[in-house]
Amino acid sequence: MLYQKAWRVSYMLMLAGLAIDLDHLLANPIYDPNRCSIGFHPLHAEFPIALYCLALWHPKTRVVGIGLLVHIILDSIDCRVSSGVWYVG
């Protein structure tokens, strides 16, 4: 099974992907239910997303990359469901 021996460490590293939501604190207002975070917040932009994809290639950063990309995918789905767009650019 995938990461069976160190699943707790993998779980915590993937959970760390939630830390990229700290960039929401830079926005004014901090929370806007109608705002799509993809393309608006600094850690949800194209360049950081490309870095999250690159993190998948190296075994030591793969778990963090998976956590970050799952976060971005879920935010994209939320944007699509709530506002009808995948990306605000």
N, CA, C and O atoms as a CHARMM CRD file, in Angstrom:
* protein
*
  356
    1    1 MET  N      0.83800  -1.17900   0.00000 PROA 1      0.00000
    2    1 MET  CA     0.00000   0.00000   0.00000 PROA 1      0.00000
    3    1 MET  C      0.88300   1.24400   0.00000 PROA 1      0.00000
    4    1 MET  O      2.01000   1.21300   0.49400 PROA 1      0.00000
    5    2 LEU  N      0.37700   2.31200  -0.54400 PROA 2      0.00000
    6    2 LEU  CA     1.11500   3.55500  -0.70000 PROA 2      0.00000
    7    2 LEU  C      1.42000   4.20000   0.65500 PROA 2      0.00000
    8    2 LEU  O      0.49500   4.52300   1.40000 PROA 2      0.00000
    9    3 TYR  N      2.68900   4.39000   0.98000 PROA 3      0.00000
   10    3 TYR  CA     3.14700   5.03700   2.21000 PROA 3      0.00000
   11    3 TYR  C      2.58900   4.34500   3.46100 PROA 3      0.00000
   12    3 TYR  O      2.25900   5.01200   4.44200 PROA 3      0.00000
   13    4 GLN  N      2.48600   3.05100   3.42800 PROA 4      0.00000
   14    4 GLN  CA     1.86500   2.31700   4.52700 PROA 4      0.00000
   15    4 GLN  C      2.63200   2.43600   5.83400 PROA 4      0.00000
   16    4 GLN  O      2.01500   2.57300   6.89100 PROA 4      0.00000
   17    5 LYS  N      3.95500   2.38800   5.79400 PROA 5      0.00000
   18    5 LYS  CA     4.75000   2.39800   7.01700 PROA 5      0.00000
   19    5 LYS  C      4.76400   3.76400   7.70100 PROA 5      0.00000
   20    5 LYS  O      4.77800   3.83600   8.93000 PROA 5      0.00000
   21    6 ALA  N      4.76000   4.81200   6.94800 PROA 6      0.00000
   22    6 ALA  CA     4.84400   6.16000   7.52100 PROA 6      0.00000
   23    6 ALA  C      3.58700   6.96000   7.18900 PROA 6      0.00000
   24    6 ALA  O      3.68300   8.12100   6.79400 PROA 6      0.00000
   25    7 TRP  N      2.42500   6.36100   7.34300 PROA 7      0.00000
   26    7 TRP  CA     1.19700   7.02500   6.94200 PROA 7      0.00000
   27    7 TRP  C      0.90600   8.26000   7.78400 PROA 7      0.00000
   28    7 TRP  O      0.30000   9.20900   7.28700 PROA 7      0.00000
   29    8 ARG  N      1.32200   8.27000   9.03600 PROA 8      0.00000
   30    8 ARG  CA     1.06500   9.44100   9.87900 PROA 8      0.00000
   31    8 ARG  C      1.86200  10.65100   9.38600 PROA 8      0.00000
   32    8 ARG  O      1.35400  11.77200   9.34600 PROA 8      0.00000
   33    9 VAL  N      3.09700  10.40800   9.01900 PROA 9      0.00000
   34    9 VAL  CA     3.92600  11.49600   8.49300 PROA 9      0.00000
   35    9 VAL  C      3.35200  11.98900   7.16900 PROA 9      0.00000
   36    9 VAL  O      3.25000  13.19500   6.94500 PROA 9      0.00000
   37   10 SER  N      2.98200  11.07100   6.30300 PROA 10     0.00000
   38   10 SER  CA     2.38900  11.44200   5.01900 PROA 10     0.00000
   39   10 SER  C      1.09700  12.22300   5.22800 PROA 10     0.00000
   40   10 SER  O      0.84600  13.21600   4.54500 PROA 10     0.00000
   41   11 TYR  N      0.28900  11.77500   6.16300 PROA 11     0.00000
   42   11 TYR  CA    -0.97100  12.44900   6.45400 PROA 11     0.00000
   43   11 TYR  C     -0.71700  13.88300   6.91900 PROA 11     0.00000
   44   11 TYR  O     -1.38800  14.80800   6.46000 PROA 11     0.00000
   45   12 MET  N      0.22400  14.07200   7.80600 PROA 12     0.00000
   46   12 MET  CA     0.52500  15.40900   8.32600 PROA 12     0.00000
   47   12 MET  C      1.11300  16.31800   7.23600 PROA 12     0.00000
   48   12 MET  O      0.80300  17.50900   7.18400 PROA 12     0.00000
   49   13 LEU  N      1.95600  15.75800   6.37500 PROA 13     0.00000
   50   13 LEU  CA     2.52600  16.55700   5.29100 PROA 13     0.00000
   51   13 LEU  C      1.45200  16.98200   4.29300 PROA 13     0.00000
   52   13 LEU  O      1.46900  18.11200   3.80600 PROA 13     0.00000
   53   14 MET  N      0.51900  16.08100   3.98900 PROA 14     0.00000
   54   14 MET  CA    -0.56100  16.44500   3.07800 PROA 14     0.00000
   55   14 MET  C     -1.49200  17.46500   3.72800 PROA 14     0.00000
   56   14 MET  O     -2.01300  18.35800   3.06000 PROA 14     0.00000
   57   15 LEU  N     -1.69100  17.32600   5.01400 PROA 15     0.00000
   58   15 LEU  CA    -2.51100  18.29100   5.73900 PROA 15     0.00000
   59   15 LEU  C     -1.85600  19.67200   5.73500 PROA 15     0.00000
   60   15 LEU  O     -2.54300  20.69100   5.80500 PROA 15     0.00000
   61   16 ALA  N     -0.54900  19.69800   5.65500 PROA 16     0.00000
   62   16 ALA  CA     0.17900  20.96900   5.59100 PROA 16     0.00000
   63   16 ALA  C     -0.18300  21.74600   4.33200 PROA 16     0.00000
   64   16 ALA  O      0.05400  22.95200   4.25900 PROA 16     0.00000
   65   17 GLY  N     -0.75400  21.06800   3.34400 PROA 17     0.00000
   66   17 GLY  CA    -1.22200  21.74900   2.13900 PROA 17     0.00000
   67   17 GLY  C     -2.28400  22.78300   2.43900 PROA 17     0.00000
   68   17 GLY  O     -2.51500  23.68800   1.63700 PROA 17     0.00000
   69   18 LEU  N     -2.92600  22.66400   3.57000 PROA 18     0.00000
   70   18 LEU  CA    -3.91700  23.66400   3.96600 PROA 18     0.00000
   71   18 LEU  C     -3.26800  24.98300   4.35600 PROA 18     0.00000
   72   18 LEU  O     -3.93800  26.01500   4.39800 PROA 18     0.00000
   73   19 ALA  N     -1.97200  24.95900   4.64100 PROA 19     0.00000
   74   19 ALA  CA    -1.26900  26.17200   5.05900 PROA 19     0.00000
   75   19 ALA  C     -1.22500  27.22300   3.95300 PROA 19     0.00000
   76   19 ALA  O     -1.00300  28.39800   4.24300 PROA 19     0.00000
   77   20 ILE  N     -1.42800  26.83500   2.70500 PROA 20     0.00000
   78   20 ILE  CA    -1.40400  27.84400   1.63600 PROA 20     0.00000
   79   20 ILE  C     -2.62000  28.76300   1.71400 PROA 20     0.00000
   80   20 ILE  O     -2.66300  29.78900   1.03400 PROA 20     0.00000
   81   21 ASP  N     -3.59800  28.41000   2.52900 PROA 21     0.00000
   82   21 ASP  CA    -4.73200  29.31000   2.71400 PROA 21     0.00000
   83   21 ASP  C     -4.38800  30.51300   3.58100 PROA 21     0.00000
   84   21 ASP  O     -5.22000  31.40300   3.75500 PROA 21     0.00000
   85   22 LEU  N     -3.18200  30.55400   4.12600 PROA 22     0.00000
   86   22 LEU  CA    -2.76200  31.73000   4.88400 PROA 22     0.00000
   87   22 LEU  C     -2.69200  32.96900   4.00100 PROA 22     0.00000
   88   22 LEU  O     -2.75800  34.09100   4.50500 PROA 22     0.00000
   89   23 ASP  N     -2.56000  32.78200   2.69000 PROA 23     0.00000
   90   23 ASP  CA    -2.52900  33.93800   1.79800 PROA 23     0.00000
   91   23 ASP  C     -3.88400  34.62900   1.71200 PROA 23     0.00000
   92   23 ASP  O     -3.97200  35.73800   1.18600 PROA 23     0.00000
   93   24 HSD  N     -4.92300  34.00900   2.20700 PROA 24     0.00000
   94   24 HSD  CA    -6.23400  34.65300   2.24500 PROA 24     0.00000
   95   24 HSD  C     -6.22100  35.83000   3.22100 PROA 24     0.00000
   96   24 HSD  O     -7.03700  36.74400   3.10600 PROA 24     0.00000
   97   25 LEU  N     -5.30500  35.80500   4.17100 PROA 25     0.00000
   98   25 LEU  CA    -5.20300  36.89600   5.13900 PROA 25     0.00000
   99   25 LEU  C     -4.71400  38.19100   4.50000 PROA 25     0.00000
  100   25 LEU  O     -4.86300  39.26500   5.08200 PROA 25     0.00000
  101   26 LEU  N     -4.13200  38.09800   3.30900 PROA 26     0.00000
  102   26 LEU  CA    -3.64600  39.28600   2.59900 PROA 26     0.00000
  103   26 LEU  C     -4.75000  39.99700   1.83000 PROA 26     0.00000
  104   26 LEU  O     -4.56600  41.13300   1.39300 PROA 26     0.00000
  105   27 ALA  N     -5.88500  39.34700   1.66200 PROA 27     0.00000
  106   27 ALA  CA    -6.98100  39.90800   0.87200 PROA 27     0.00000
  107   27 ALA  C     -7.84900  40.82400   1.73300 PROA 27     0.00000
  108   27 ALA  O     -7.89900  40.69700   2.95600 PROA 27     0.00000
  109   28 ASN  N     -8.52100  41.74000   1.06600 PROA 28     0.00000
  110   28 ASN  CA    -9.45900  42.62200   1.74700 PROA 28     0.00000
  111   28 ASN  C    -10.77300  42.60800   0.98500 PROA 28     0.00000
  112   28 ASN  O    -10.81600  43.12800  -0.12900 PROA 28     0.00000
  113   29 PRO  N    -11.81500  42.06000   1.50700 PROA 29     0.00000
  114   29 PRO  CA   -11.97600  41.43300   2.81300 PROA 29     0.00000
  115   29 PRO  C    -11.31200  40.05400   2.83600 PROA 29     0.00000
  116   29 PRO  O    -11.08300  39.44900   1.78900 PROA 29     0.00000
  117   30 ILE  N    -11.01200  39.57500   4.02500 PROA 30     0.00000
  118   30 ILE  CA   -10.33600  38.28300   4.16100 PROA 30     0.00000
  119   30 ILE  C    -11.18100  37.17700   3.56000 PROA 30     0.00000
  120   30 ILE  O    -10.65700  36.30700   2.86500 PROA 30     0.00000
  121   31 TYR  N    -12.48000  37.19800   3.81700 PROA 31     0.00000
  122   31 TYR  CA   -13.37000  36.15900   3.28500 PROA 31     0.00000
  123   31 TYR  C    -14.43900  36.80800   2.42400 PROA 31     0.00000
  124   31 TYR  O    -15.14000  37.72000   2.86300 PROA 31     0.00000
  125   32 ASP  N    -14.55400  36.33500   1.21400 PROA 32     0.00000
  126   32 ASP  CA   -15.61900  36.75700   0.30700 PROA 32     0.00000
  127   32 ASP  C    -16.19500  35.49500  -0.30400 PROA 32     0.00000
  128   32 ASP  O    -15.50400  34.82800  -1.07500 PROA 32     0.00000
  129   33 PRO  N    -17.42900  35.14200   0.00800 PROA 33     0.00000
  130   33 PRO  CA   -17.98600  33.87500  -0.47600 PROA 33     0.00000
  131   33 PRO  C    -18.11000  33.79900  -1.99500 PROA 33     0.00000
  132   33 PRO  O    -18.21700  32.70600  -2.55100 PROA 33     0.00000
  133   34 ASN  N    -18.09600  34.94300  -2.66800 PROA 34     0.00000
  134   34 ASN  CA   -18.24300  34.95300  -4.12600 PROA 34     0.00000
  135   34 ASN  C    -16.91400  35.04100  -4.86500 PROA 34     0.00000
  136   34 ASN  O    -16.89100  35.11100  -6.09300 PROA 34     0.00000
  137   35 ARG  N    -15.81100  35.03700  -4.12900 PROA 35     0.00000
  138   35 ARG  CA   -14.48800  35.18500  -4.75600 PROA 35     0.00000
  139   35 ARG  C    -13.86900  33.81200  -5.00500 PROA 35     0.00000
  140   35 ARG  O    -13.90700  32.93200  -4.14600 PROA 35     0.00000
  141   36 CYS  N    -13.30300  33.65100  -6.19000 PROA 36     0.00000
  142   36 CYS  CA   -12.57400  32.43300  -6.52900 PROA 36     0.00000
  143   36 CYS  C    -11.11300  32.63800  -6.12500 PROA 36     0.00000
  144   36 CYS  O    -10.48000  33.60700  -6.54600 PROA 36     0.00000
  145   37 SER  N    -10.58400  31.73500  -5.31700 PROA 37     0.00000
  146   37 SER  CA    -9.22200  31.91200  -4.82500 PROA 37     0.00000
  147   37 SER  C     -8.17300  31.56700  -5.87600 PROA 37     0.00000
  148   37 SER  O     -7.05200  32.07100  -5.80800 PROA 37     0.00000
  149   38 ILE  N     -8.51200  30.71800  -6.84700 PROA 38     0.00000
  150   38 ILE  CA    -7.54500  30.33500  -7.88400 PROA 38     0.00000
  151   38 ILE  C     -7.30600  31.53200  -8.79700 PROA 38     0.00000
  152   38 ILE  O     -8.22700  32.03100  -9.44400 PROA 38     0.00000
  153   39 GLY  N     -6.07000  31.97800  -8.83800 PROA 39     0.00000
  154   39 GLY  CA    -5.71100  33.12100  -9.65700 PROA 39     0.00000
  155   39 GLY  C     -5.85200  34.45000  -8.92300 PROA 39     0.00000
  156   39 GLY  O     -5.42600  35.48100  -9.44300 PROA 39     0.00000
  157   40 PHE  N     -6.43800  34.45000  -7.73200 PROA 40     0.00000
  158   40 PHE  CA    -6.59300  35.69500  -6.97600 PROA 40     0.00000
  159   40 PHE  C     -5.54600  35.81700  -5.87900 PROA 40     0.00000
  160   40 PHE  O     -4.89300  36.85400  -5.76400 PROA 40     0.00000
  161   41 HSD  N     -5.38000  34.80200  -5.09000 PROA 41     0.00000
  162   41 HSD  CA    -4.43200  34.82500  -3.98200 PROA 41     0.00000
  163   41 HSD  C     -3.03400  34.42400  -4.47600 PROA 41     0.00000
  164   41 HSD  O     -2.91600  33.64000  -5.41700 PROA 41     0.00000
  165   42 PRO  N     -1.97800  34.95600  -3.85000 PROA 42     0.00000
  166   42 PRO  CA    -0.61500  34.70900  -4.34000 PROA 42     0.00000
  167   42 PRO  C     -0.20500  33.23400  -4.39700 PROA 42     0.00000
  168   42 PRO  O      0.46600  32.82800  -5.34600 PROA 42     0.00000
  169   43 LEU  N     -0.58700  32.43100  -3.41600 PROA 43     0.00000
  170   43 LEU  CA    -0.19600  31.01800  -3.41700 PROA 43     0.00000
  171   43 LEU  C     -1.16200  30.14100  -4.20600 PROA 43     0.00000
  172   43 LEU  O     -1.01300  28.91900  -4.24900 PROA 43     0.00000
  173   44 HSD  N     -2.15100  30.77200  -4.82900 PROA 44     0.00000
  174   44 HSD  CA    -3.10800  30.06500  -5.67200 PROA 44     0.00000
  175   44 HSD  C     -2.97400  30.52600  -7.13100 PROA 44     0.00000
  176   44 HSD  O     -3.90700  30.37700  -7.92000 PROA 44     0.00000
  177   45 ALA  N     -1.82400  31.08000  -7.47800 PROA 45     0.00000
  178   45 ALA  CA    -1.57500  31.59700  -8.82500 PROA 45     0.00000
  179   45 ALA  C     -0.85600  30.54800  -9.68100 PROA 45     0.00000
  180   45 ALA  O     -0.51500  29.46600  -9.20100 PROA 45     0.00000
  181   46 GLU  N     -0.63500  30.88400 -10.94200 PROA 46     0.00000
  182   46 GLU  CA    -0.06800  29.92800 -11.90600 PROA 46     0.00000
  183   46 GLU  C      1.33900  29.45700 -11.52200 PROA 46     0.00000
  184   46 GLU  O      1.61700  28.25900 -11.54800 PROA 46     0.00000
  185   47 PHE  N      2.23000  30.39600 -11.16600 PROA 47     0.00000
  186   47 PHE  CA     3.60900  30.01300 -10.86900 PROA 47     0.00000
  187   47 PHE  C      3.71300  29.08300  -9.65800 PROA 47     0.00000
  188   47 PHE  O      4.38200  28.05300  -9.74400 PROA 47     0.00000
  189   48 PRO  N      3.07100  29.41400  -8.52800 PROA 48     0.00000
  190   48 PRO  CA     3.13900  28.46600  -7.40900 PROA 48     0.00000
  191   48 PRO  C      2.51000  27.10800  -7.73900 PROA 48     0.00000
  192   48 PRO  O      2.99500  26.07600  -7.27700 PROA 48     0.00000
  193   49 ILE  N      1.44900  27.10200  -8.52500 PROA 49     0.00000
  194   49 ILE  CA     0.82600  25.82800  -8.90900 PROA 49     0.00000
  195   49 ILE  C      1.80100  24.99900  -9.74100 PROA 49     0.00000
  196   49 ILE  O      1.85800  23.77600  -9.60800 PROA 49     0.00000
  197   50 ALA  N      2.56300  25.66900 -10.59500 PROA 50     0.00000
  198   50 ALA  CA     3.59000  24.95900 -11.37700 PROA 50     0.00000
  199   50 ALA  C      4.65300  24.36300 -10.44500 PROA 50     0.00000
  200   50 ALA  O      5.13400  23.25500 -10.68100 PROA 50     0.00000
  201   51 LEU  N      5.01500  25.09200  -9.39600 PROA 51     0.00000
  202   51 LEU  CA     5.97500  24.55800  -8.42000 PROA 51     0.00000
  203   51 LEU  C      5.39500  23.35900  -7.67400 PROA 51     0.00000
  204   51 LEU  O      6.11800  22.40900  -7.37300 PROA 51     0.00000
  205   52 TYR  N      4.09700  23.39500  -7.37400 PROA 52     0.00000
  206   52 TYR  CA     3.46100  22.26100  -6.70300 PROA 52     0.00000
  207   52 TYR  C      3.50300  21.02900  -7.60800 PROA 52     0.00000
  208   52 TYR  O      3.67500  19.90600  -7.13400 PROA 52     0.00000
  209   53 CYS  N      3.34600  21.25000  -8.90900 PROA 53     0.00000
  210   53 CYS  CA     3.43500  20.12800  -9.86200 PROA 53     0.00000
  211   53 CYS  C      4.86200  19.57800  -9.90900 PROA 53     0.00000
  212   53 CYS  O      5.06000  18.36400  -9.96200 PROA 53     0.00000
  213   54 LEU  N      5.84900  20.46600  -9.88900 PROA 54     0.00000
  214   54 LEU  CA     7.24500  20.02700  -9.90300 PROA 54     0.00000
  215   54 LEU  C      7.59900  19.24200  -8.64200 PROA 54     0.00000
  216   54 LEU  O      8.46700  18.37100  -8.67400 PROA 54     0.00000
  217   55 ALA  N      6.93500  19.54700  -7.54700 PROA 55     0.00000
  218   55 ALA  CA     7.20200  18.83800  -6.29000 PROA 55     0.00000
  219   55 ALA  C      6.85400  17.35700  -6.39900 PROA 55     0.00000
  220   55 ALA  O      7.34600  16.54900  -5.61000 PROA 55     0.00000
  221   56 LEU  N      6.01800  16.99200  -7.35700 PROA 56     0.00000
  222   56 LEU  CA     5.64600  15.58700  -7.53500 PROA 56     0.00000
  223   56 LEU  C      6.80100  14.74100  -8.04700 PROA 56     0.00000
  224   56 LEU  O      6.80700  13.52600  -7.85200 PROA 56     0.00000
  225   57 TRP  N      7.77400  15.35700  -8.69700 PROA 57     0.00000
  226   57 TRP  CA     8.85500  14.59800  -9.32900 PROA 57     0.00000
  227   57 TRP  C      9.88100  14.06600  -8.34500 PROA 57     0.00000
  228   57 TRP  O     10.44700  12.99600  -8.56500 PROA 57     0.00000
  229   58 HSD  N     10.12900  14.78800  -7.27200 PROA 58     0.00000
  230   58 HSD  CA    11.15300  14.37200  -6.31400 PROA 58     0.00000
  231   58 HSD  C     10.49700  13.58200  -5.18200 PROA 58     0.00000
  232   58 HSD  O      9.51800  14.04500  -4.59700 PROA 58     0.00000
  233   59 PRO  N     11.01700  12.40500  -4.86800 PROA 59     0.00000
  234   59 PRO  CA    10.38700  11.56700  -3.82800 PROA 59     0.00000
  235   59 PRO  C     10.25500  12.23800  -2.45900 PROA 59     0.00000
  236   59 PRO  O      9.30100  11.96500  -1.73000 PROA 59     0.00000
  237   60 LYS  N     11.20000  13.11400  -2.10300 PROA 60     0.00000
  238   60 LYS  CA    11.14900  13.75200  -0.79200 PROA 60     0.00000
  239   60 LYS  C     10.08800  14.84300  -0.70100 PROA 60     0.00000
  240   60 LYS  O      9.66100  15.18400   0.40200 PROA 60     0.00000
  241   61 THR  N      9.65400  15.39300  -1.82000 PROA 61     0.00000
  242   61 THR  CA     8.64400  16.45000  -1.80700 PROA 61     0.00000
  243   61 THR  C      7.31300  15.98500  -2.38400 PROA 61     0.00000
  244   61 THR  O      6.36000  16.76100  -2.45200 PROA 61     0.00000
  245   62 ARG  N      7.24300  14.73900  -2.79400 PROA 62     0.00000
  246   62 ARG  CA     6.04900  14.23100  -3.47300 PROA 62     0.00000
  247   62 ARG  C      4.79000  14.32600  -2.62000 PROA 62     0.00000
  248   62 ARG  O      3.74100  14.74100  -3.11200 PROA 62     0.00000
  249   63 VAL  N      4.88300  13.95000  -1.35600 PROA 63     0.00000
  250   63 VAL  CA     3.69200  13.94600  -0.49900 PROA 63     0.00000
  251   63 VAL  C      3.17900  15.37000  -0.29000 PROA 63     0.00000
  252   63 VAL  O      1.97000  15.60000  -0.30800 PROA 63     0.00000
  253   64 VAL  N      4.07800  16.31400  -0.09400 PROA 64     0.00000
  254   64 VAL  CA     3.66800  17.71300   0.05300 PROA 64     0.00000
  255   64 VAL  C      3.03900  18.20200  -1.24400 PROA 64     0.00000
  256   64 VAL  O      2.02100  18.89300  -1.21700 PROA 64     0.00000
  257   65 GLY  N      3.63600  17.85100  -2.37700 PROA 65     0.00000
  258   65 GLY  CA     3.07800  18.23200  -3.67400 PROA 65     0.00000
  259   65 GLY  C      1.68000  17.67900  -3.88200 PROA 65     0.00000
  260   65 GLY  O      0.80900  18.37000  -4.41000 PROA 65     0.00000
  261   66 ILE  N      1.46100  16.44900  -3.47300 PROA 66     0.00000
  262   66 ILE  CA     0.12700  15.85200  -3.58900 PROA 66     0.00000
  263   66 ILE  C     -0.86400  16.63900  -2.73500 PROA 66     0.00000
  264   66 ILE  O     -1.96600  16.95200  -3.18600 PROA 66     0.00000
  265   67 GLY  N     -0.47100  16.95700  -1.50500 PROA 67     0.00000
  266   67 GLY  CA    -1.35600  17.71800  -0.62500 PROA 67     0.00000
  267   67 GLY  C     -1.69400  19.08700  -1.19100 PROA 67     0.00000
  268   67 GLY  O     -2.84500  19.52000  -1.13300 PROA 67     0.00000
  269   68 LEU  N     -0.69000  19.77300  -1.73900 PROA 68     0.00000
  270   68 LEU  CA    -0.92000  21.09900  -2.31000 PROA 68     0.00000
  271   68 LEU  C     -1.80100  21.03700  -3.55400 PROA 68     0.00000
  272   68 LEU  O     -2.68900  21.87000  -3.73300 PROA 68     0.00000
  273   69 LEU  N     -1.55600  20.05300  -4.41000 PROA 69     0.00000
  274   69 LEU  CA    -2.36100  19.94500  -5.62500 PROA 69     0.00000
  275   69 LEU  C     -3.78800  19.50800  -5.33800 PROA 69     0.00000
  276   69 LEU  O     -4.71700  19.94700  -6.01600 PROA 69     0.00000
  277   70 VAL  N     -3.97500  18.65400  -4.34700 PROA 70     0.00000
  278   70 VAL  CA    -5.34600  18.28600  -3.95400 PROA 70     0.00000
  279   70 VAL  C     -6.06900  19.54400  -3.46400 PROA 70     0.00000
  280   70 VAL  O     -7.24300  19.74300  -3.77300 PROA 70     0.00000
  281   71 HSD  N     -5.38400  20.37800  -2.71400 PROA 71     0.00000
  282   71 HSD  CA    -5.96300  21.62600  -2.23600 PROA 71     0.00000
  283   71 HSD  C     -6.38100  22.51600  -3.41100 PROA 71     0.00000
  284   71 HSD  O     -7.48600  23.05800  -3.42200 PROA 71     0.00000
  285   72 ILE  N     -5.49600  22.66100  -4.39500 PROA 72     0.00000
  286   72 ILE  CA    -5.78500  23.49700  -5.56100 PROA 72     0.00000
  287   72 ILE  C     -6.94900  22.91300  -6.36400 PROA 72     0.00000
  288   72 ILE  O     -7.81600  23.65800  -6.82300 PROA 72     0.00000
  289   73 ILE  N     -6.97600  21.60200  -6.53500 PROA 73     0.00000
  290   73 ILE  CA    -8.07000  20.95700  -7.27300 PROA 73     0.00000
  291   73 ILE  C     -9.40000  21.18700  -6.56000 PROA 73     0.00000
  292   73 ILE  O    -10.40100  21.50500  -7.20200 PROA 73     0.00000
  293   74 LEU  N     -9.41400  21.02800  -5.24600 PROA 74     0.00000
  294   74 LEU  CA   -10.65500  21.25200  -4.50000 PROA 74     0.00000
  295   74 LEU  C    -11.08900  22.70900  -4.56400 PROA 74     0.00000
  296   74 LEU  O    -12.28400  22.99000  -4.66400 PROA 74     0.00000
  297   75 ASP  N    -10.14000  23.64100  -4.50800 PROA 75     0.00000
  298   75 ASP  CA   -10.48700  25.05900  -4.66100 PROA 75     0.00000
  299   75 ASP  C    -11.03200  25.34000  -6.05700 PROA 75     0.00000
  300   75 ASP  O    -11.95400  26.14100  -6.21000 PROA 75     0.00000
  301   76 SER  N    -10.47300  24.69000  -7.07500 PROA 76     0.00000
  302   76 SER  CA   -10.96200  24.86400  -8.44600 PROA 76     0.00000
  303   76 SER  C    -12.38800  24.34900  -8.58400 PROA 76     0.00000
  304   76 SER  O    -13.22800  24.98400  -9.22200 PROA 76     0.00000
  305   77 ILE  N    -12.65100  23.21100  -7.99000 PROA 77     0.00000
  306   77 ILE  CA   -14.01200  22.66300  -8.02700 PROA 77     0.00000
  307   77 ILE  C    -14.97400  23.60000  -7.30900 PROA 77     0.00000
  308   77 ILE  O    -16.09300  23.82000  -7.77400 PROA 77     0.00000
  309   78 ASP  N    -14.54100  24.15500  -6.17300 PROA 78     0.00000
  310   78 ASP  CA   -15.37600  25.10500  -5.44500 PROA 78     0.00000
  311   78 ASP  C    -15.67600  26.33100  -6.29800 PROA 78     0.00000
  312   78 ASP  O    -16.80700  26.81900  -6.30300 PROA 78     0.00000
  313   79 CYS  N    -14.67200  26.83700  -7.02300 PROA 79     0.00000
  314   79 CYS  CA   -14.88700  27.98500  -7.90900 PROA 79     0.00000
  315   79 CYS  C    -15.89900  27.64800  -8.99800 PROA 79     0.00000
  316   79 CYS  O    -16.78300  28.44500  -9.31400 PROA 79     0.00000
  317   80 ARG  N    -15.75700  26.47500  -9.55500 PROA 80     0.00000
  318   80 ARG  CA   -16.65900  26.05800 -10.62500 PROA 80     0.00000
  319   80 ARG  C    -18.09200  25.93500 -10.12400 PROA 80     0.00000
  320   80 ARG  O    -19.02700  26.37700 -10.79200 PROA 80     0.00000
  321   81 VAL  N    -18.26400  25.34000  -8.96200 PROA 81     0.00000
  322   81 VAL  CA   -19.60400  25.14200  -8.40900 PROA 81     0.00000
  323   81 VAL  C    -20.23200  26.45800  -7.96400 PROA 81     0.00000
  324   81 VAL  O    -21.41300  26.70500  -8.21200 PROA 81     0.00000
  325   82 SER  N    -19.43600  27.30600  -7.30200 PROA 82     0.00000
  326   82 SER  CA   -20.01200  28.53400  -6.73400 PROA 82     0.00000
  327   82 SER  C    -20.15100  29.67300  -7.73400 PROA 82     0.00000
  328   82 SER  O    -21.11100  30.44000  -7.65500 PROA 82     0.00000
  329   83 SER  N    -19.20900  29.80300  -8.68100 PROA 83     0.00000
  330   83 SER  CA   -19.27200  30.94200  -9.59000 PROA 83     0.00000
  331   83 SER  C    -19.28100  30.57000 -11.06700 PROA 83     0.00000
  332   83 SER  O    -19.42700  31.44600 -11.91900 PROA 83     0.00000
  333   84 GLY  N    -19.12800  29.29100 -11.38400 PROA 84     0.00000
  334   84 GLY  CA   -19.18800  28.86900 -12.77500 PROA 84     0.00000
  335   84 GLY  C    -17.90500  29.01500 -13.55000 PROA 84     0.00000
  336   84 GLY  O    -17.90600  28.81200 -14.76500 PROA 84     0.00000
  337   85 VAL  N    -16.79300  29.36300 -12.89100 PROA 85     0.00000
  338   85 VAL  CA   -15.50400  29.48800 -13.57100 PROA 85     0.00000
  339   85 VAL  C    -14.49400  28.57700 -12.89900 PROA 85     0.00000
  340   85 VAL  O    -14.65200  28.22800 -11.72900 PROA 85     0.00000
  341   86 TRP  N    -13.45500  28.19000 -13.63200 PROA 86     0.00000
  342   86 TRP  CA   -12.38300  27.35300 -13.07100 PROA 86     0.00000
  343   86 TRP  C    -11.24200  28.20000 -12.55100 PROA 86     0.00000
  344   86 TRP  O    -10.50900  27.77400 -11.65900 PROA 86     0.00000
  345   87 TYR  N    -11.08200  29.39400 -13.09600 PROA 87     0.00000
  346   87 TYR  CA    -9.89000  30.18800 -12.82500 PROA 87     0.00000
  347   87 TYR  C    -10.22200  31.66200 -13.02200 PROA 87     0.00000
  348   87 TYR  O    -10.92200  32.02000 -13.96900 PROA 87     0.00000
  349   88 VAL  N     -9.73100  32.50200 -12.14900 PROA 88     0.00000
  350   88 VAL  CA    -9.88800  33.94800 -12.29800 PROA 88     0.00000
  351   88 VAL  C     -8.50300  34.49600 -12.61700 PROA 88     0.00000
  352   88 VAL  O     -7.62000  34.50000 -11.75900 PROA 88     0.00000
  353   89 GLY  N     -8.31700  34.94800 -13.82200 PROA 89     0.00000
  354   89 GLY  CA    -6.99200  35.39300 -14.21400 PROA 89     0.00000
  355   89 GLY  C     -6.90300  36.82500 -14.57300 PROA 89     0.00000
  356   89 GLY  O     -5.82600  37.30800 -14.92100 PROA 89     0.00000
